[in-house]
Amino acid sequence: MVAYPKWLAALVFGVVVVYLNYWMWDDSRIVLGLPVNLLYHVVLSVCLAPIMVVVVRRAWPRYLSDD
């Protein structure tokens, strides 16, 4: 069993909480030509890309990539 750092688990949990944006479900505003909910997910995806790089580099099992 692999022991993951607690900050990594907290980061993933925080990403899940932020991803589920229940506070914007009924918002129909248009911002920059996009519905605000879609724009939120575009910005979130751009911000999550470096976080996913960190998660994969820190938590990827070594035995899966060894030749």
N, CA, C and O atoms as a Tripos MOL2 file, in Angstrom:
@<TRIPOS>MOLECULE
protein
  268   267    67     0     0
PROTEIN
NO_CHARGES

@<TRIPOS>ATOM
      1 N           0.8380   -1.1830    0.0000 N.3       1 MET1
      2 CA          0.0000    0.0000    0.0000 C.3       1 MET1
      3 C           0.8810    1.2440    0.0000 C.2       1 MET1
      4 O           1.8640    1.3180    0.7370 O.2       1 MET1
      5 N           0.5270    2.2100   -0.8220 N.am      2 VAL2
      6 CA          1.3050    3.4370   -0.9510 C.3       2 VAL2
      7 C           0.7370    4.4860    0.0000 C.2       2 VAL2
      8 O          -0.4760    4.6840    0.0680 O.2       2 VAL2
      9 N           1.6190    5.1490    0.7280 N.am      3 ALA3
     10 CA          1.1920    6.2190    1.6230 C.3       3 ALA3
     11 C           1.3150    7.5500    0.8920 C.2       3 ALA3
     12 O           2.4190    7.9770    0.5530 O.2       3 ALA3
     13 N           0.2030    8.1920    0.6550 N.am      4 TYR4
     14 CA          0.1980    9.4770   -0.0340 C.3       4 TYR4
     15 C           0.3110   10.6060    0.9810 C.2       4 TYR4
     16 O          -0.1770   10.4820    2.1050 O.2       4 TYR4
     17 N           0.9500   11.7000    0.5950 N.am      5 PRO5
     18 CA          1.0270   12.8400    1.5190 C.3       5 PRO5
     19 C          -0.3700   13.3900    1.8050 C.2       5 PRO5
     20 O          -1.2440   13.3890    0.9380 O.2       5 PRO5
     21 N          -0.5540   13.8480    3.0130 N.am      6 LYS6
     22 CA         -1.8670   14.3730    3.4120 C.3       6 LYS6
     23 C          -2.2470   15.6160    2.6160 C.2       6 LYS6
     24 O          -3.4260   15.8440    2.3460 O.2       6 LYS6
     25 N          -1.2600   16.4140    2.2440 N.am      7 TRP7
     26 CA         -1.5740   17.6250    1.4780 C.3       7 TRP7
     27 C          -2.0890   17.2670    0.0930 C.2       7 TRP7
     28 O          -2.8950   17.9980   -0.4830 O.2       7 TRP7
     29 N          -1.6240   16.1420   -0.4400 N.am      8 LEU8
     30 CA         -2.0870   15.7060   -1.7530 C.3       8 LEU8
     31 C          -3.5380   15.2350   -1.6870 C.2       8 LEU8
     32 O          -4.3310   15.5340   -2.5800 O.2       8 LEU8
     33 N          -3.8790   14.5110   -0.6480 N.am      9 ALA9
     34 CA         -5.2660   14.0860   -0.4580 C.3       9 ALA9
     35 C          -6.1760   15.2910   -0.2320 C.2       9 ALA9
     36 O          -7.2880   15.3330   -0.7570 O.2       9 ALA9
     37 N          -5.7130   16.2670    0.5430 N.am     10 ALA10
     38 CA         -6.5020   17.4770    0.7830 C.3      10 ALA10
     39 C          -6.6770   18.2780   -0.5060 C.2      10 ALA10
     40 O          -7.7410   18.8500   -0.7430 O.2      10 ALA10
     41 N          -5.6430   18.3220   -1.3300 N.am     11 LEU11
     42 CA         -5.7090   19.0290   -2.6040 C.3      11 LEU11
     43 C          -6.7450   18.3950   -3.5250 C.2      11 LEU11
     44 O          -7.5460   19.1010   -4.1380 O.2      11 LEU11
     45 N          -6.7340   17.0730   -3.6250 N.am     12 VAL12
     46 CA         -7.7030   16.3770   -4.4680 C.3      12 VAL12
     47 C          -9.1170   16.5790   -3.9310 C.2      12 VAL12
     48 O         -10.0450   16.7970   -4.7100 O.2      12 VAL12
     49 N          -9.2930   16.5100   -2.6340 N.am     13 PHE13
     50 CA        -10.6120   16.7500   -2.0390 C.3      13 PHE13
     51 C         -11.0740   18.1800   -2.3170 C.2      13 PHE13
     52 O         -12.2410   18.3990   -2.6420 O.2      13 PHE13
     53 N         -10.1820   19.1420   -2.1950 N.am     14 GLY14
     54 CA        -10.5320   20.5330   -2.4840 C.3      14 GLY14
     55 C         -10.9170   20.7420   -3.9360 C.2      14 GLY14
     56 O         -11.8190   21.5240   -4.2350 O.2      14 GLY14
     57 N         -10.2430   20.0500   -4.8380 N.am     15 VAL15
     58 CA        -10.5690   20.1430   -6.2630 C.3      15 VAL15
     59 C         -11.9790   19.6130   -6.5120 C.2      15 VAL15
     60 O         -12.7430   20.2010   -7.2770 O.2      15 VAL15
     61 N         -12.3140   18.5120   -5.8710 N.am     16 VAL16
     62 CA        -13.6620   17.9480   -6.0380 C.3      16 VAL16
     63 C         -14.7160   18.9150   -5.5170 C.2      16 VAL16
     64 O         -15.7560   19.0900   -6.1510 O.2      16 VAL16
     65 N         -14.4690   19.5380   -4.3870 N.am     17 VAL17
     66 CA        -15.4300   20.4950   -3.8240 C.3      17 VAL17
     67 C         -15.5840   21.7010   -4.7390 C.2      17 VAL17
     68 O         -16.7040   22.1620   -4.9600 O.2      17 VAL17
     69 N         -14.4960   22.2140   -5.2680 N.am     18 VAL18
     70 CA        -14.5630   23.3780   -6.1500 C.3      18 VAL18
     71 C         -15.2050   23.0160   -7.4830 C.2      18 VAL18
     72 O         -15.9170   23.8290   -8.0720 O.2      18 VAL18
     73 N         -14.9570   21.7940   -7.9620 N.am     19 TYR19
     74 CA        -15.5180   21.3660   -9.2410 C.3      19 TYR19
     75 C         -17.0410   21.3100   -9.1930 C.2      19 TYR19
     76 O         -17.7040   21.6640  -10.1670 O.2      19 TYR19
     77 N         -17.5920   20.8740   -8.0830 N.am     20 LEU20
     78 CA        -19.0470   20.7620   -7.9450 C.3      20 LEU20
     79 C         -19.6170   22.1150   -7.5360 C.2      20 LEU20
     80 O         -19.9330   22.3450   -6.3690 O.2      20 LEU20
     81 N         -19.7390   22.9890   -8.4990 N.am     21 ASN21
     82 CA        -20.1440   24.3650   -8.2180 C.3      21 ASN21
     83 C         -21.6690   24.4880   -8.1200 C.2      21 ASN21
     84 O         -22.3150   25.0640   -8.9950 O.2      21 ASN21
     85 N         -22.2200   23.9460   -7.0600 N.am     22 TYR22
     86 CA        -23.6650   23.9750   -6.8620 C.3      22 TYR22
     87 C         -24.2130   25.3870   -6.6960 C.2      22 TYR22
     88 O         -25.4130   25.5970   -6.8730 O.2      22 TYR22
     89 N         -23.3820   26.3460   -6.3650 N.am     23 TRP23
     90 CA        -23.8360   27.7150   -6.1640 C.3      23 TRP23
     91 C         -24.1070   28.4460   -7.4790 C.2      23 TRP23
     92 O         -24.6630   29.5440   -7.4570 O.2      23 TRP23
     93 N         -23.7320   27.8710   -8.6180 N.am     24 MET24
     94 CA        -23.9180   28.5450   -9.9070 C.3      24 MET24
     95 C         -24.8890   27.8160  -10.8310 C.2      24 MET24
     96 O         -24.9880   28.1800  -12.0030 O.2      24 MET24
     97 N         -25.5950   26.8220  -10.3610 N.am     25 TRP25
     98 CA        -26.4470   26.0200  -11.2260 C.3      25 TRP25
     99 C         -27.5330   26.8390  -11.9160 C.2      25 TRP25
    100 O         -27.8560   26.5810  -13.0750 O.2      25 TRP25
    101 N         -28.0910   27.8090  -11.2280 N.am     26 ASP26
    102 CA        -29.2090   28.5850  -11.7800 C.3      26 ASP26
    103 C         -28.7800   29.9370  -12.3350 C.2      26 ASP26
    104 O         -29.6300   30.7710  -12.6470 O.2      26 ASP26
    105 N         -27.4970   30.1650  -12.4600 N.am     27 ASP27
    106 CA        -26.9940   31.4400  -12.9600 C.3      27 ASP27
    107 C         -26.9660   31.4190  -14.4890 C.2      27 ASP27
    108 O         -26.3040   30.5700  -15.0850 O.2      27 ASP27
    109 N         -27.6740   32.3410  -15.1170 N.am     28 SER28
    110 CA        -27.7680   32.3360  -16.5800 C.3      28 SER28
    111 C         -27.0650   33.5400  -17.2230 C.2      28 SER28
    112 O         -27.3430   33.8750  -18.3740 O.2      28 SER28
    113 N         -26.1680   34.1810  -16.4920 N.am     29 ARG29
    114 CA        -25.4400   35.3280  -17.0500 C.3      29 ARG29
    115 C         -24.5130   34.9010  -18.1750 C.2      29 ARG29
    116 O         -24.0670   33.7550  -18.2300 O.2      29 ARG29
    117 N         -24.2320   35.8310  -19.0660 N.am     30 ILE30
    118 CA        -23.2850   35.6190  -20.1530 C.3      30 ILE30
    119 C         -22.0660   36.5030  -19.8800 C.2      30 ILE30
    120 O         -22.1990   37.7160  -19.7170 O.2      30 ILE30
    121 N         -20.8900   35.8980  -19.8320 N.am     31 VAL31
    122 CA        -19.6410   36.6140  -19.5730 C.3      31 VAL31
    123 C         -18.6550   36.2270  -20.6740 C.2      31 VAL31
    124 O         -18.4070   35.0430  -20.9030 O.2      31 VAL31
    125 N         -18.1030   37.2130  -21.3440 N.am     32 LEU32
    126 CA        -17.1560   36.9930  -22.4380 C.3      32 LEU32
    127 C         -17.7470   36.0890  -23.5300 C.2      32 LEU32
    128 O         -17.0280   35.3160  -24.1630 O.2      32 LEU32
    129 N         -19.0430   36.1950  -23.7360 N.am     33 GLY33
    130 CA        -19.7100   35.4280  -24.7800 C.3      33 GLY33
    131 C         -20.0470   34.0010  -24.3960 C.2      33 GLY33
    132 O         -20.5750   33.2540  -25.2200 O.2      33 GLY33
    133 N         -19.7540   33.6010  -23.1620 N.am     34 LEU34
    134 CA        -20.0410   32.2450  -22.6980 C.3      34 LEU34
    135 C         -20.9590   32.2990  -21.4760 C.2      34 LEU34
    136 O         -20.9080   33.2600  -20.7090 O.2      34 LEU34
    137 N         -21.7890   31.2880  -21.2920 N.am     35 PRO35
    138 CA        -22.5230   31.2080  -20.0260 C.3      35 PRO35
    139 C         -21.5300   31.1430  -18.8700 C.2      35 PRO35
    140 O         -20.4850   30.5030  -18.9830 O.2      35 PRO35
    141 N         -21.8470   31.7900  -17.7850 N.am     36 VAL36
    142 CA        -20.8980   31.9130  -16.6770 C.3      36 VAL36
    143 C         -20.4870   30.5420  -16.1370 C.2      36 VAL36
    144 O         -19.3460   30.3750  -15.7060 O.2      36 VAL36
    145 N         -21.3750   29.5730  -16.1510 N.am     37 ASN37
    146 CA        -21.0400   28.2390  -15.6700 C.3      37 ASN37
    147 C         -20.0070   27.5640  -16.5750 C.2      37 ASN37
    148 O         -19.0990   26.8960  -16.0810 O.2      37 ASN37
    149 N         -20.1340   27.7300  -17.8760 N.am     38 LEU38
    150 CA        -19.1570   27.1740  -18.8170 C.3      38 LEU38
    151 C         -17.8070   27.8880  -18.6780 C.2      38 LEU38
    152 O         -16.7570   27.2450  -18.6970 O.2      38 LEU38
    153 N         -17.8370   29.1900  -18.5410 N.am     39 LEU39
    154 CA        -16.6030   29.9410  -18.3370 C.3      39 LEU39
    155 C         -15.9050   29.5060  -17.0470 C.2      39 LEU39
    156 O         -14.6790   29.4100  -17.0020 O.2      39 LEU39
    157 N         -16.6780   29.2480  -16.0180 N.am     40 TYR40
    158 CA        -16.1290   28.7530  -14.7510 C.3      40 TYR40
    159 C         -15.3650   27.4530  -14.9770 C.2      40 TYR40
    160 O         -14.2640   27.2750  -14.4560 O.2      40 TYR40
    161 N         -15.9490   26.5500  -15.7520 N.am     41 HIS41
    162 CA        -15.2960   25.2650  -15.9880 C.3      41 HIS41
    163 C         -14.0800   25.3970  -16.9040 C.2      41 HIS41
    164 O         -13.1270   24.6290  -16.7750 O.2      41 HIS41
    165 N         -14.0990   26.3410  -17.8090 N.am     42 VAL42
    166 CA        -12.9200   26.5880  -18.6510 C.3      42 VAL42
    167 C         -11.7570   27.0680  -17.7830 C.2      42 VAL42
    168 O         -10.6470   26.5450  -17.8840 O.2      42 VAL42
    169 N         -12.0110   28.0530  -16.9410 N.am     43 VAL43
    170 CA        -10.9670   28.5820  -16.0500 C.3      43 VAL43
    171 C         -10.5080   27.5070  -15.0710 C.2      43 VAL43
    172 O          -9.3140   27.3810  -14.7960 O.2      43 VAL43
    173 N         -11.4490   26.7390  -14.5490 N.am     44 LEU44
    174 CA        -11.1080   25.6650  -13.6200 C.3      44 LEU44
    175 C         -10.2180   24.6190  -14.2860 C.2      44 LEU44
    176 O          -9.2660   24.1400  -13.6700 O.2      44 LEU44
    177 N         -10.5090   24.2640  -15.5140 N.am     45 SER45
    178 CA         -9.6980   23.2720  -16.2260 C.3      45 SER45
    179 C          -8.2740   23.7710  -16.4450 C.2      45 SER45
    180 O          -7.3190   23.0070  -16.3050 O.2      45 SER45
    181 N          -8.1310   25.0320  -16.7850 N.am     46 VAL46
    182 CA         -6.7970   25.6110  -16.9750 C.3      46 VAL46
    183 C          -6.0240   25.6160  -15.6530 C.2      46 VAL46
    184 O          -4.8190   25.3680  -15.6350 O.2      46 VAL46
    185 N          -6.7130   25.8970  -14.5640 N.am     47 CYS47
    186 CA         -6.0530   25.9080  -13.2530 C.3      47 CYS47
    187 C          -5.7390   24.5040  -12.7470 C.2      47 CYS47
    188 O          -4.7740   24.3150  -12.0070 O.2      47 CYS47
    189 N          -6.5380   23.5240  -13.1350 N.am     48 LEU48
    190 CA         -6.3380   22.1600  -12.6530 C.3      48 LEU48
    191 C          -5.2410   21.4070  -13.3950 C.2      48 LEU48
    192 O          -4.7230   20.4180  -12.8770 O.2      48 LEU48
    193 N          -4.8820   21.8410  -14.5720 N.am     49 ALA49
    194 CA         -3.8500   21.1400  -15.3410 C.3      49 ALA49
    195 C          -2.5360   21.0240  -14.5670 C.2      49 ALA49
    196 O          -1.9960   19.9210  -14.4750 O.2      49 ALA49
    197 N          -1.9960   22.1080  -14.0080 N.am     50 PRO50
    198 CA         -0.7460   21.9470  -13.2390 C.3      50 PRO50
    199 C          -0.9400   21.1260  -11.9670 C.2      50 PRO50
    200 O          -0.0190   20.4330  -11.5330 O.2      50 PRO50
    201 N          -2.1160   21.1960  -11.3710 N.am     51 ILE51
    202 CA         -2.3910   20.3900  -10.1780 C.3      51 ILE51
    203 C          -2.3650   18.9120  -10.5320 C.2      51 ILE51
    204 O          -1.8370   18.1020   -9.7700 O.2      51 ILE51
    205 N          -2.9300   18.5510  -11.6810 N.am     52 MET52
    206 CA         -2.9180   17.1550  -12.1000 C.3      52 MET52
    207 C          -1.5020   16.6760  -12.4040 C.2      52 MET52
    208 O          -1.1820   15.5100  -12.1730 O.2      52 MET52
    209 N          -0.6570   17.5580  -12.9180 N.am     53 VAL53
    210 CA          0.7460   17.1880  -13.1520 C.3      53 VAL53
    211 C           1.4120   16.8360  -11.8260 C.2      53 VAL53
    212 O           2.1470   15.8520  -11.7430 O.2      53 VAL53
    213 N           1.1620   17.6230  -10.8020 N.am     54 VAL54
    214 CA          1.7330   17.3610   -9.4760 C.3      54 VAL54
    215 C           1.1960   16.0450   -8.9210 C.2      54 VAL54
    216 O           1.9590   15.2400   -8.3860 O.2      54 VAL54
    217 N          -0.1020   15.8240   -9.0450 N.am     55 VAL55
    218 CA         -0.7000   14.5960   -8.5220 C.3      55 VAL55
    219 C          -0.1150   13.3740   -9.2250 C.2      55 VAL55
    220 O           0.2210   12.3880   -8.5680 O.2      55 VAL55
    221 N           0.0080   13.4260  -10.5350 N.am     56 VAL56
    222 CA          0.5340   12.2720  -11.2630 C.3      56 VAL56
    223 C           2.0060   12.0430  -10.9220 C.2      56 VAL56
    224 O           2.4190   10.8950  -10.7550 O.2      56 VAL56
    225 N           2.7850   13.0770  -10.8160 N.am     57 ARG57
    226 CA          4.2140   12.8970  -10.5050 C.3      57 ARG57
    227 C           4.4350   12.3910   -9.0900 C.2      57 ARG57
    228 O           5.3690   11.6280   -8.8450 O.2      57 ARG57
    229 N           3.5800   12.8100   -8.1450 N.am     58 ARG58
    230 CA          3.7640   12.4070   -6.7530 C.3      58 ARG58
    231 C           3.1090   11.0680   -6.4280 C.2      58 ARG58
    232 O           3.6220   10.3200   -5.5970 O.2      58 ARG58
    233 N           1.9820   10.7550   -7.0710 N.am     59 ALA59
    234 CA          1.1990    9.6020   -6.6400 C.3      59 ALA59
    235 C           1.1860    8.4530   -7.6340 C.2      59 ALA59
    236 O           0.5930    7.4130   -7.3460 O.2      59 ALA59
    237 N           1.8070    8.5980   -8.7750 N.am     60 TRP60
    238 CA          1.7990    7.5170   -9.7640 C.3      60 TRP60
    239 C           2.6450    6.3590   -9.2490 C.2      60 TRP60
    240 O           3.7970    6.5640   -8.8660 O.2      60 TRP60
    241 N           2.1010    5.1610   -9.2330 N.am     61 PRO61
    242 CA          2.8780    4.0170   -8.7410 C.3      61 PRO61
    243 C           4.0970    3.7420   -9.6300 C.2      61 PRO61
    244 O           3.9640    3.6410  -10.8500 O.2      61 PRO61
    245 N           5.2510    3.6240   -9.0400 N.am     62 ARG62
    246 CA          6.4980    3.4450   -9.7810 C.3      62 ARG62
    247 C           6.5030    2.1320  -10.5640 C.2      62 ARG62
    248 O           7.0660    2.0700  -11.6570 O.2      62 ARG62
    249 N           5.8860    1.0890  -10.0220 N.am     63 TYR63
    250 CA          5.9400   -0.2150  -10.6720 C.3      63 TYR63
    251 C           5.1740   -0.2200  -12.0000 C.2      63 TYR63
    252 O           5.4050   -1.0970  -12.8330 O.2      63 TYR63
    253 N           4.2810    0.7290  -12.2110 N.am     64 LEU64
    254 CA          3.5510    0.7850  -13.4750 C.3      64 LEU64
    255 C           4.3910    1.3540  -14.6210 C.2      64 LEU64
    256 O           4.1210    1.0730  -15.7890 O.2      64 LEU64
    257 N           5.3980    2.1470  -14.2910 N.am     65 SER65
    258 CA          6.2020    2.7690  -15.3400 C.3      65 SER65
    259 C           7.6020    2.1740  -15.4610 C.2      65 SER65
    260 O           8.3580    2.5730  -16.3460 O.2      65 SER65
    261 N           7.9620    1.2360  -14.5990 N.am     66 ASP66
    262 CA          9.2740    0.5880  -14.7100 C.3      66 ASP66
    263 C           9.2670   -0.4010  -15.8600 C.2      66 ASP66
    264 O           8.3000   -1.1370  -16.0590 O.2      66 ASP66
    265 N          10.3580   -0.4080  -16.6130 N.am     67 ASP67
    266 CA         10.4780   -1.3400  -17.7430 C.3      67 ASP67
    267 C          11.1850   -2.6170  -17.3180 C.2      67 ASP67
    268 O          11.3770   -3.5180  -18.1360 O.2      67 ASP67
@<TRIPOS>BOND
     1     1     2 1
     2     2     3 1
     3     3     4 2
     4     3     5 am
     5     5     6 1
     6     6     7 1
     7     7     8 2
     8     7     9 am
     9     9    10 1
    10    10    11 1
    11    11    12 2
    12    11    13 am
    13    13    14 1
    14    14    15 1
    15    15    16 2
    16    15    17 am
    17    17    18 1
    18    18    19 1
    19    19    20 2
    20    19    21 am
    21    21    22 1
    22    22    23 1
    23    23    24 2
    24    23    25 am
    25    25    26 1
    26    26    27 1
    27    27    28 2
    28    27    29 am
    29    29    30 1
    30    30    31 1
    31    31    32 2
    32    31    33 am
    33    33    34 1
    34    34    35 1
    35    35    36 2
    36    35    37 am
    37    37    38 1
    38    38    39 1
    39    39    40 2
    40    39    41 am
    41    41    42 1
    42    42    43 1
    43    43    44 2
    44    43    45 am
    45    45    46 1
    46    46    47 1
    47    47    48 2
    48    47    49 am
    49    49    50 1
    50    50    51 1
    51    51    52 2
    52    51    53 am
    53    53    54 1
    54    54    55 1
    55    55    56 2
    56    55    57 am
    57    57    58 1
    58    58    59 1
    59    59    60 2
    60    59    61 am
    61    61    62 1
    62    62    63 1
    63    63    64 2
    64    63    65 am
    65    65    66 1
    66    66    67 1
    67    67    68 2
    68    67    69 am
    69    69    70 1
    70    70    71 1
    71    71    72 2
    72    71    73 am
    73    73    74 1
    74    74    75 1
    75    75    76 2
    76    75    77 am
    77    77    78 1
    78    78    79 1
    79    79    80 2
    80    79    81 am
    81    81    82 1
    82    82    83 1
    83    83    84 2
    84    83    85 am
    85    85    86 1
    86    86    87 1
    87    87    88 2
    88    87    89 am
    89    89    90 1
    90    90    91 1
    91    91    92 2
    92    91    93 am
    93    93    94 1
    94    94    95 1
    95    95    96 2
    96    95    97 am
    97    97    98 1
    98    98    99 1
    99    99   100 2
   100    99   101 am
   101   101   102 1
   102   102   103 1
   103   103   104 2
   104   103   105 am
   105   105   106 1
   106   106   107 1
   107   107   108 2
   108   107   109 am
   109   109   110 1
   110   110   111 1
   111   111   112 2
   112   111   113 am
   113   113   114 1
   114   114   115 1
   115   115   116 2
   116   115   117 am
   117   117   118 1
   118   118   119 1
   119   119   120 2
   120   119   121 am
   121   121   122 1
   122   122   123 1
   123   123   124 2
   124   123   125 am
   125   125   126 1
   126   126   127 1
   127   127   128 2
   128   127   129 am
   129   129   130 1
   130   130   131 1
   131   131   132 2
   132   131   133 am
   133   133   134 1
   134   134   135 1
   135   135   136 2
   136   135   137 am
   137   137   138 1
   138   138   139 1
   139   139   140 2
   140   139   141 am
   141   141   142 1
   142   142   143 1
   143   143   144 2
   144   143   145 am
   145   145   146 1
   146   146   147 1
   147   147   148 2
   148   147   149 am
   149   149   150 1
   150   150   151 1
   151   151   152 2
   152   151   153 am
   153   153   154 1
   154   154   155 1
   155   155   156 2
   156   155   157 am
   157   157   158 1
   158   158   159 1
   159   159   160 2
   160   159   161 am
   161   161   162 1
   162   162   163 1
   163   163   164 2
   164   163   165 am
   165   165   166 1
   166   166   167 1
   167   167   168 2
   168   167   169 am
   169   169   170 1
   170   170   171 1
   171   171   172 2
   172   171   173 am
   173   173   174 1
   174   174   175 1
   175   175   176 2
   176   175   177 am
   177   177   178 1
   178   178   179 1
   179   179   180 2
   180   179   181 am
   181   181   182 1
   182   182   183 1
   183   183   184 2
   184   183   185 am
   185   185   186 1
   186   186   187 1
   187   187   188 2
   188   187   189 am
   189   189   190 1
   190   190   191 1
   191   191   192 2
   192   191   193 am
   193   193   194 1
   194   194   195 1
   195   195   196 2
   196   195   197 am
   197   197   198 1
   198   198   199 1
   199   199   200 2
   200   199   201 am
   201   201   202 1
   202   202   203 1
   203   203   204 2
   204   203   205 am
   205   205   206 1
   206   206   207 1
   207   207   208 2
   208   207   209 am
   209   209   210 1
   210   210   211 1
   211   211   212 2
   212   211   213 am
   213   213   214 1
   214   214   215 1
   215   215   216 2
   216   215   217 am
   217   217   218 1
   218   218   219 1
   219   219   220 2
   220   219   221 am
   221   221   222 1
   222   222   223 1
   223   223   224 2
   224   223   225 am
   225   225   226 1
   226   226   227 1
   227   227   228 2
   228   227   229 am
   229   229   230 1
   230   230   231 1
   231   231   232 2
   232   231   233 am
   233   233   234 1
   234   234   235 1
   235   235   236 2
   236   235   237 am
   237   237   238 1
   238   238   239 1
   239   239   240 2
   240   239   241 am
   241   241   242 1
   242   242   243 1
   243   243   244 2
   244   243   245 am
   245   245   246 1
   246   246   247 1
   247   247   248 2
   248   247   249 am
   249   249   250 1
   250   250   251 1
   251   251   252 2
   252   251   253 am
   253   253   254 1
   254   254   255 1
   255   255   256 2
   256   255   257 am
   257   257   258 1
   258   258   259 1
   259   259   260 2
   260   259   261 am
   261   261   262 1
   262   262   263 1
   263   263   264 2
   264   263   265 am
   265   265   266 1
   266   266   267 1
   267   267   268 2
@<TRIPOS>SUBSTRUCTURE
     1 MET1         2 RESIDUE 1 A MET
     2 VAL2         6 RESIDUE 1 A VAL
     3 ALA3        10 RESIDUE 1 A ALA
     4 TYR4        14 RESIDUE 1 A TYR
     5 PRO5        18 RESIDUE 1 A PRO
     6 LYS6        22 RESIDUE 1 A LYS
     7 TRP7        26 RESIDUE 1 A TRP
     8 LEU8        30 RESIDUE 1 A LEU
     9 ALA9        34 RESIDUE 1 A ALA
    10 ALA10       38 RESIDUE 1 A ALA
    11 LEU11       42 RESIDUE 1 A LEU
    12 VAL12       46 RESIDUE 1 A VAL
    13 PHE13       50 RESIDUE 1 A PHE
    14 GLY14       54 RESIDUE 1 A GLY
    15 VAL15       58 RESIDUE 1 A VAL
    16 VAL16       62 RESIDUE 1 A VAL
    17 VAL17       66 RESIDUE 1 A VAL
    18 VAL18       70 RESIDUE 1 A VAL
    19 TYR19       74 RESIDUE 1 A TYR
    20 LEU20       78 RESIDUE 1 A LEU
    21 ASN21       82 RESIDUE 1 A ASN
    22 TYR22       86 RESIDUE 1 A TYR
    23 TRP23       90 RESIDUE 1 A TRP
    24 MET24       94 RESIDUE 1 A MET
    25 TRP25       98 RESIDUE 1 A TRP
    26 ASP26      102 RESIDUE 1 A ASP
    27 ASP27      106 RESIDUE 1 A ASP
    28 SER28      110 RESIDUE 1 A SER
    29 ARG29      114 RESIDUE 1 A ARG
    30 ILE30      118 RESIDUE 1 A ILE
    31 VAL31      122 RESIDUE 1 A VAL
    32 LEU32      126 RESIDUE 1 A LEU
    33 GLY33      130 RESIDUE 1 A GLY
    34 LEU34      134 RESIDUE 1 A LEU
    35 PRO35      138 RESIDUE 1 A PRO
    36 VAL36      142 RESIDUE 1 A VAL
    37 ASN37      146 RESIDUE 1 A ASN
    38 LEU38      150 RESIDUE 1 A LEU
    39 LEU39      154 RESIDUE 1 A LEU
    40 TYR40      158 RESIDUE 1 A TYR
    41 HIS41      162 RESIDUE 1 A HIS
    42 VAL42      166 RESIDUE 1 A VAL
    43 VAL43      170 RESIDUE 1 A VAL
    44 LEU44      174 RESIDUE 1 A LEU
    45 SER45      178 RESIDUE 1 A SER
    46 VAL46      182 RESIDUE 1 A VAL
    47 CYS47      186 RESIDUE 1 A CYS
    48 LEU48      190 RESIDUE 1 A LEU
    49 ALA49      194 RESIDUE 1 A ALA
    50 PRO50      198 RESIDUE 1 A PRO
    51 ILE51      202 RESIDUE 1 A ILE
    52 MET52      206 RESIDUE 1 A MET
    53 VAL53      210 RESIDUE 1 A VAL
    54 VAL54      214 RESIDUE 1 A VAL
    55 VAL55      218 RESIDUE 1 A VAL
    56 VAL56      222 RESIDUE 1 A VAL
    57 ARG57      226 RESIDUE 1 A ARG
    58 ARG58      230 RESIDUE 1 A ARG
    59 ALA59      234 RESIDUE 1 A ALA
    60 TRP60      238 RESIDUE 1 A TRP
    61 PRO61      242 RESIDUE 1 A PRO
    62 ARG62      246 RESIDUE 1 A ARG
    63 TYR63      250 RESIDUE 1 A TYR
    64 LEU64      254 RESIDUE 1 A LEU
    65 SER65      258 RESIDUE 1 A SER
    66 ASP66      262 RESIDUE 1 A ASP
    67 ASP67      266 RESIDUE 1 A ASP
